[in-house]
Amino acid sequence: MSRADDIQQEQSNLKRELEALQDQCIHKKQHIKFNSDKSYMWRCYKCNKDVRYPTSDELHKFIHS
């Protein structure tokens, strides 16, 4: 295998490991962040998973705080 193949395999393994970690997390503590899709999301502090979209009220409080 080439070095590129090794890197792609490692990326794939790490992605599966991250998904397993995020699936096991209970997302107890969250904060609002601007994500790569250019939208605001509640994100888990522990596993960095985008959990849900904030409500209009939550977003308003976040922007004006």
C-alpha positions in Angstrom: 0.0 0.0 0.0 1.1 3.5 -0.7 1.4 6.2 1.9 -1.8 7.8 0.6 -3.6 4.5 1.1 -2.2 4.3 4.7 -3.5 7.8 5.5 -6.9 7.1 4.0 -7.2 3.9 6.0 -6.2 5.8 9.2 -8.7 8.5 8.5 -11.4 5.9 8.0 -10.5 4.1 11.3 -10.4 7.4 13.2 -13.8 8.4 11.8 -15.3 5.1 13.0 -13.7 5.6 16.4 -15.2 9.2 16.7 -18.6 8.0 15.6 -18.5 5.2 18.3 -17.4 7.8 20.9 -20.2 10.2 19.9 -22.8 7.4 19.9 -21.9 6.4 23.5 -21.8 10.1 24.8 -24.9 11.4 26.6 -24.2 15.0 25.5 -24.8 16.3 29.0 -23.1 19.7 28.5 -23.7 21.6 25.3 -23.0 25.0 23.8 -24.1 26.8 20.6 -21.5 26.9 17.9 -21.4 27.9 14.2 -20.7 24.7 12.3 -19.1 23.9 8.9 -22.5 24.0 7.2 -22.7 27.7 8.2 -25.5 27.2 10.7 -25.8 27.4 14.4 -26.0 24.1 16.3 -26.0 22.9 19.9 -22.7 21.0 20.2 -21.6 18.6 22.9 -18.6 19.8 24.9 -17.3 16.3 25.4 -17.5 14.7 22.0 -18.0 17.7 19.7 -21.1 16.2 18.0 -23.7 18.7 16.6 -26.7 17.6 18.6 -29.6 19.8 17.5 -30.6 23.2 16.1 -31.2 25.9 18.7 -34.7 27.3 19.0 -35.4 30.9 17.9 -35.3 32.0 21.5 -32.1 30.1 22.3 -30.4 31.6 19.2 -31.6 35.1 20.1 -30.2 34.8 23.6 -26.9 33.5 22.3 -26.5 36.3 19.7 -27.5 39.0 22.2 -25.5 37.8 25.1 
